[in-house]
Amino acid sequence: MAVKAQEKSFVYEENIKKKFTVDELLKMSEIGLFDFHDHVELIDGVIYIPEGKKEKMSPIGIKHRNVVRKLVYIFNQIIDLNKYFVDSQNRFSPDEETYIEPDIAIYDVDQLSVEKDNPEKVYLIVEVSHSTLSYDRNIKLKKYAQLGIKQVWIVNLQKEEVEIFENPFEEGYKDIHIKTKEDEIQFFQNKIKVKEIF
């Protein structure tokens, strides 16, 4: 398998004759080829594997964790819990060649117990990014657009900004908004202060 690009924490692979399925990915994990704690993902049958040491206990890793927690807390204060629920760092698998773990996803409540995720039932996906910024912006964001995910936020820990992507089409999102720490984000009937996220 040829290496296409390497960017701090993910190795991207191309020219792969063999495309993998989610079931095959799970079997490889079962026999110890990799650990899902390493956030291995499958997009269009291609495996994306973290490169190098994890940052879980570094200052960047702690900041990532705290931003995810803050957003989950904020979302749960705002959304109608009779209609939606907030999921964090769990499997999103809408087809047999996709296994992604978004940092946060907000789903329609009827998706609480399903075998296969329905992209039409996803209200929002959030990726909190530092070393994975290029991977999230290019590989994952394009896949989310192709699936028709209505709205994606990329929380840029490097610049402390929130990149908001709306109106998906085949190659990406038509509308992109950058929110800085001085801005607010309209979310449902509320406004979230960006500075409160960081």
N, C-alpha and C positions, 0 to 999 in steps of 0.2 A: 504494500500500500504506500503510495507516494504522499509525502508531506507537502501540503499546499502552503500553509503559513503557520507560524508559531508566535503567539502573543501572550507572553507571561503565564497565563494559566490554562490555556486551551491549545490542543494540537488539532488542526483541521486536516482532514484527509480527503484526497480526490483520486480520480481514476480507479475507483474501486469497482471491480466487476461484480462482486458479491454485495448485494444490498441486504441488510439485516432487518429482521422483524423484532417487535417488542418481545415476543415469546423467546426468541433466540437470545436477545439481550439479557433477559431474566435468567435463562439457563446458564449463560456465561458467568453471570454473577454467582449463581448457585455453586458452580464448580471452582470459584475463586479466581477467575481471570481478572476481576476488578471488584472494587467495593463501591456500592452505591452511596456511601458516605462521601465519596470523592466527587459526587454530582456528575456522574457520567450521563450523557444525554444522547438521544437518537433523533435525527431529523432527516426525513426522506430516506431512511435506511442507512444513513451515514452516522457512525459513532464519533462523538466528540468527547475527548478525554482530557481532564485537567492535567496541566504540566507543572511539575515542581511541587514544592511544599505548600500545603494549605495555609491560609492566613487566619485561621480561626481564632488564634489567641494573639495575633498582632493588633496594633492600634487600628489598622484598616479593617480587620475582621470584626473587632468589637464595634466599630462605628457602623459597619454593615448590619450587624445583629440589632443594634439599637434603633437604626432607622426603620428596619422591618417591623420591629415591635411597636414603634411610635405610629407607623402607618396603620398597622392592624388595629391598634387602639382607637385611632382617629376614625377609621372607616366604620368600626363597630358602634361608634357614637352617632354616626350620621345615617347609615343605611337603614332601610326598613327591614328588620330581621324576619318579618313575615314573608318577605318577597325575595331577599338575597341573603347570601352568607359569604363570609370571608375565609378563604383557604390560604395557608401559608406553607411554602416549600414542600408541596406535595405533587405527586405525579399528575401531569396533564397529558392524556393519551387519546387523541381524537381519531387516530387510525392505526393500522398495524405496523406502520413504519415510523411512528413518532412517539417519543417518550421524553417529555420536557418537564423540568421542575422550576416553574416560575417562582420568584420570591413571594409574590402575593397574587391571588386571583379572586375576583368577586364573581360569583355564579348566581343564577336563578336558583331559588330554594329547591326546585324540583330536581336538581342535580346532586342532592346530598347522597343518594345511594344509586349509583349507575355503574355499569361495567365499562361503558365507552363514553368519553366526554363529548358533549355537543358544543362546538365552537359558537353556535348561534345563541347559546345560553350563557355565554361569558360576557359580563358587563365591562370588566376591566382586568388587564394584566399589568403587573408592576415588576420591573427588574431593577434591583438596586445594584449599581455597577461601579467598580473601580478598575481592577485589573482585567475584568471581562468586558470592558466597555465596547471594544471593537466587535467582539463576538456577539454581544447583545444587540448592537446597532445594525449589524449586517446579516448574520446568519439567522438569529432568532427572530428579529423584527420582520424580516422578509417572510419567514414561515408564518408568523402571526397574521400578516397581511393576507397571505394566500388562503389562510383558513377563514378569513373574514372577521377576525377579532375587532370589535368596534373601536376600542381605545386601548392604547398601550402607553404606560409611563416608563421612561427610563430615568431613574434617579441617579444623577451623575455625582458621585461622591468626590471626584477630583475637583470639580468647580462648584459644588454645592448648588446645583441647579436641577430642575425637573424638566425633562424633555417630554412633551405630550404629543402623541401621534394619533390622528383621527382620520376617518374616511379611507378605509383600506382599498387598494386595488392590487393587481397581480404582482407588481414590483415593489410595493411599499405603501406609504400613506400620503395622501394628497395634502393634508393639513398638518403642519408641525408648529408647535408653540414652545418657546423656551421661557421658563419661569425662574427668576432669580429669587434670592432671599428677601428682596423688597416687595415681591409680588404676592398675589393671592390666586388660588385656583378655585374656580367655580365647580362644585361637586354636589350633585343633586341640588337641594335647595340651600346649600351652605357654602361658605367660603373657607378654604384651608389656607392658612398663612404658611408660605414655604419655609420661613425661618423656623417654624415649629416642627418641621420634619427633621431638621438637622440638629 
